[in-house]
Amino acid sequence: MNVQFADGLLHFKDGSGTAYRSGMGIDYSKTAESQNEKNSMWHSMMSDKEAEDGMTEGQAMARGLKFGWDNIFESDGGKDLGKLGQGLHALQDAIAHEGARTSDHLGFNWSSIKKFGKDLYGSTAEAEKLTKSALIVLDVINGKKDNLKSGDTLDLRGMSSNQFKQFLDGLLKLGFKGTVKNE
């Protein structure tokens, strides 16, 4: 079963052909082509062409993490929900897809079946930690430290040195005196 086909089945109700999510008043038009190879970066993946040209899974994952953090930091402090959502999605997909090539994730093959199983039943702990870290970073650069506790371990993989500096500057402005660990 193809992941795109399964996704379509899971988001339709009563066999009517009406997308379940469309009734929620959410405009998904911006992500209509999200599964196209040209947008593989959105999912921390690589296109088959990029893989043929020598891109590695690690490089695709790193690119996706960077894309995720860039969107988080460009979200106007979280006010641009589209950027924030796309950023969080890319960070989470970096963990879920591990830089896979399109045909290994969306194709009709054993690799796709295994990845589909991981998507449905795999552990979400690592992606949850990355998501929590991103939201804490966003809080800190917005001048809030309520969700950051001394001894927290944050996952800041893929963050640029400039973004990390913004985060540290935010901590200093807040007078944070705890210990922050980065894995």
C-alpha positions as CSV (number, residue, x, y, z in Angstrom):
1,M,0.0,0.0,0.0
2,N,1.3,3.4,-0.9
3,V,1.6,5.9,1.9
4,Q,-0.2,8.7,-0.1
5,F,-3.0,6.3,-0.8
6,A,-3.3,5.2,2.9
7,D,-3.2,8.9,4.0
8,G,-6.0,9.7,1.6
9,L,-8.1,6.8,3.0
10,L,-7.5,7.7,6.5
11,H,-8.7,11.3,5.9
12,F,-12.0,10.6,4.2
13,K,-15.2,10.0,6.1
14,D,-18.0,7.7,5.2
15,G,-16.6,6.9,1.8
16,S,-18.2,10.2,0.6
17,G,-15.0,11.5,-1.0
18,T,-15.1,14.5,1.4
19,A,-11.8,15.0,3.2
20,Y,-12.4,14.7,6.9
21,R,-10.1,17.6,7.7
22,S,-11.8,19.9,5.2
23,G,-14.8,20.2,7.6
24,M,-12.5,21.7,10.2
25,G,-12.1,25.0,8.4
26,I,-8.4,24.4,7.7
27,D,-6.9,25.5,4.4
28,Y,-4.6,22.8,3.2
29,S,-4.0,24.3,-0.2
30,K,-0.4,25.4,0.7
31,T,0.5,21.8,1.4
32,A,-1.4,20.2,-1.6
33,E,1.9,19.3,-3.2
34,S,3.8,18.4,0.0
35,Q,4.4,14.8,-1.1
36,N,5.9,15.8,-4.5
37,E,9.6,15.1,-4.8
38,K,10.4,18.8,-5.3
39,N,9.2,19.3,-1.7
40,S,11.1,16.4,-0.1
41,M,12.9,18.9,2.2
42,W,9.6,19.7,3.9
43,H,9.7,16.1,5.3
44,S,13.5,16.0,6.0
45,M,13.8,13.6,3.0
46,M,15.5,13.6,-0.3
47,S,14.2,13.1,-3.8
48,D,15.2,10.1,-5.8
49,K,17.2,12.4,-8.1
50,E,19.0,13.9,-5.2
51,A,19.9,10.3,-4.0
52,E,21.1,9.4,-7.5
53,D,23.3,12.5,-7.5
54,G,24.9,11.4,-4.2
55,M,23.0,13.0,-1.4
56,T,23.1,10.8,1.7
57,E,20.3,10.2,4.3
58,G,22.3,12.2,6.8
59,Q,22.6,15.2,4.5
60,A,18.9,15.0,3.8
61,M,18.1,14.8,7.5
62,A,20.4,17.7,8.3
63,R,18.8,19.8,5.5
64,G,15.4,19.0,6.9
65,L,16.4,20.0,10.4
66,K,17.8,23.3,9.2
67,F,14.6,23.9,7.2
68,G,12.6,23.2,10.3
69,W,14.5,25.5,12.5
70,D,14.6,28.2,9.8
71,N,10.8,28.1,9.7
72,I,10.5,28.2,13.6
73,F,12.7,31.3,13.7
74,E,10.9,32.9,10.8
75,S,7.5,32.4,12.4
76,D,7.4,35.9,13.9
77,G,7.6,34.5,17.4
78,G,5.1,31.8,16.6
79,K,2.4,34.2,15.2
80,D,2.8,32.8,11.7
81,L,1.2,29.4,12.3
82,G,2.0,28.2,8.8
83,K,5.7,28.7,9.3
84,L,5.6,27.4,12.9
85,G,3.6,24.3,11.8
86,Q,5.9,23.6,8.8
87,G,8.9,24.0,11.0
88,L,7.7,21.6,13.7
89,H,6.6,19.2,11.0
90,A,10.0,19.2,9.4
91,L,11.7,18.7,12.8
92,Q,9.4,15.8,13.6
93,D,9.8,14.2,10.1
94,A,13.6,14.4,10.5
95,I,13.2,11.8,13.3
96,A,10.4,9.8,11.5
97,H,11.9,9.6,8.0
98,E,15.6,9.8,8.8
99,G,16.5,11.4,5.4
100,A,14.9,8.6,3.4
101,R,14.6,8.9,-0.4
102,T,11.1,9.3,-1.8
103,S,10.8,5.9,-3.4
104,D,11.9,4.3,-0.1
105,H,9.1,6.0,1.7
106,L,6.3,6.5,-0.7
107,G,6.9,3.6,-3.2
108,F,5.4,0.2,-3.5
109,N,8.2,-1.7,-1.9
110,W,9.3,-3.4,1.4
111,S,11.1,-0.3,2.6
112,S,7.9,1.8,2.3
113,I,5.9,-0.8,4.2
114,K,8.5,-0.8,7.0
115,K,8.5,3.0,7.1
116,F,4.7,3.1,7.1
117,G,4.7,0.7,10.1
118,K,7.2,2.9,11.9
119,D,5.0,6.0,11.2
120,L,2.0,4.2,12.7
121,Y,3.5,2.3,15.5
122,G,7.1,3.6,16.2
123,S,8.2,5.5,19.2
124,T,7.5,9.2,19.2
125,A,9.7,10.1,22.2
126,E,12.5,11.5,20.2
127,A,10.3,13.6,18.0
128,E,8.4,14.8,21.1
129,K,11.6,16.0,22.7
130,L,12.6,17.9,19.6
131,T,9.1,19.5,19.4
132,K,9.3,20.5,23.1
133,S,12.8,21.9,22.6
134,A,11.6,24.0,19.6
135,L,8.7,25.4,21.6
136,I,10.9,26.2,24.6
137,V,13.4,28.0,22.2
138,L,10.5,29.9,20.8
139,D,9.3,30.9,24.3
140,V,12.8,32.0,25.3
141,I,13.3,34.2,22.2
142,N,9.8,35.7,23.0
143,G,11.0,36.5,26.5
144,K,9.2,33.7,28.4
145,K,10.9,31.0,30.5
146,D,8.0,29.3,32.2
147,N,8.4,26.1,30.3
148,L,12.2,25.9,30.7
149,K,13.4,24.2,33.8
150,S,16.9,23.8,35.2
151,G,18.3,20.5,34.1
152,D,16.2,20.2,31.0
153,T,17.8,18.4,28.1
154,L,17.0,20.1,24.8
155,D,17.5,18.8,21.3
156,L,18.8,21.6,19.2
157,R,20.1,19.5,16.3
158,G,20.1,21.4,13.0
159,M,20.0,24.8,14.6
160,S,22.4,27.3,13.0
161,S,25.0,29.0,15.2
162,N,23.1,32.3,14.7
163,Q,19.9,30.7,15.9
164,F,21.7,29.2,18.9
165,K,23.1,32.6,19.7
166,Q,19.6,34.1,19.6
167,F,18.5,31.4,22.1
168,L,21.4,32.0,24.4
169,D,20.9,35.8,24.3
170,G,17.3,35.2,25.2
171,L,18.3,33.1,28.2
172,L,20.7,35.8,29.3
173,K,18.0,38.5,29.0
174,L,15.7,36.3,31.1
175,G,18.4,36.0,33.8
176,F,18.2,32.2,33.5
177,K,20.6,30.6,36.0
178,G,20.0,27.0,35.5
179,T,21.8,24.4,33.4
180,V,20.7,23.7,29.9
181,K,22.0,20.5,28.2
182,N,22.1,20.0,24.5
183,E,22.2,16.4,23.2
